[in-house]
Amino acid sequence: MNWIGIAILAYFLLALEIVLDKFLLSSKRVSHPAIYAFYSGTMGMFAIVFAPFGFHWISYEKMFFSFVAGMIFIYGMLSLFWAVKRGEASRVLPIVGAVVPITSFFLAIVFLGENLGLRGTLGIGALIFGGILISFNLAKNRKRIFFEGFRASILAGFLLAVSTIIIKALYNEDNFLNVFIWTRTGAFLGVLSFFLIPIWRKPIFNSLLKFKKSEKEEKKSGASFVLAKTLGGSGSFLKENAVSMSLASVTVVNALVSVEYVFIFVLSIIFSAWMPKIMREEKDFKSIAQKIIAIAIITLGLILVSSPYGVRA
């Protein structure tokens, strides 16, 4: 499987994770996004199990950038969890998916020397336009143009793009597993910084105390969380593996996030019938048509973006 196929599989797993994230964050099983981000970053330390297969010591400069990339990543995920908790998952992911390639496109040109050419640039433009189109709230009774959680989505996209660019630069000089372990260590340091903020520290401590309880509901929530993070961890591992490949474009891999919100759209429609109060999805004709048109534009963008690289992978 080439790096584009690996990235698409990664985004499918990440889409499943987001659906579970939305369920947990909206059902009051997890009371605060900071709690969710804390355990997500903590579970990332399981990357240490790969240490025998490629881990080695690095320079202090690379260590610094690895930690920074990991910390930026975890704050990007925190912003994403805030957005998912407050808005529709099928709208949050597209706007994140639009901001990430915009940011990474310019950063990759400046810092990584990437050049996608005219076709690739048009593909990025289509992906961005499709992501923006799907983010608008066109319902007649709308109270705002953009969905609730829009600003958190913008911040999440920016932070995740910056993190990915730094990680790609690290991959250019080191093996995949070593960079993965060091950046996940940085993410863990990021979640430890949550304890410096009182409004986050208290709910995290309270959640830790709940582990002493054995209620059935707590066990179900814990199992759902572990499943979500296993899916997310597998997706992140595959995504970063795609980014690390020598022929891979970090801009294209980031742009392929558009596939994720196509998956999110379909999964959200399915699950909204099962859990309508949690998985809120607008099902009026205008909203559905808007999302279908946006997905068609996204598909065009994927074709344009993939073509220059698919034959070389």
Secondary structure, DSSP 4 states (H G I P E B T S, - for coil): --HHHHHHHHHHHHHHHHHHHHHHHHTTSS--HHHHHHHHHHHGGGGGGGGGGT-----HHHHHHHHHHHHHHHHHHHHHHHHHHHS-HHHHHHHHHHHHHHHHHHHIIIII----HHHHHHHHHHHHHHHHHHHB---TT-SSSBPTTHHHHHHHHHHHHHHHHHHHHHHTTS-HHHHHHHHHHHHHHHHHGGGGSHHHHHHHHHHHHGGG---HHHHHHHHHHHHHHHHHHHHHHHHHHHHHSTT--HHHHHHTHHHHHHHHHHHHHHHHHH-TTTS----SHHHHHHHHHHHHHHHHHHHHHHHHHHTT-
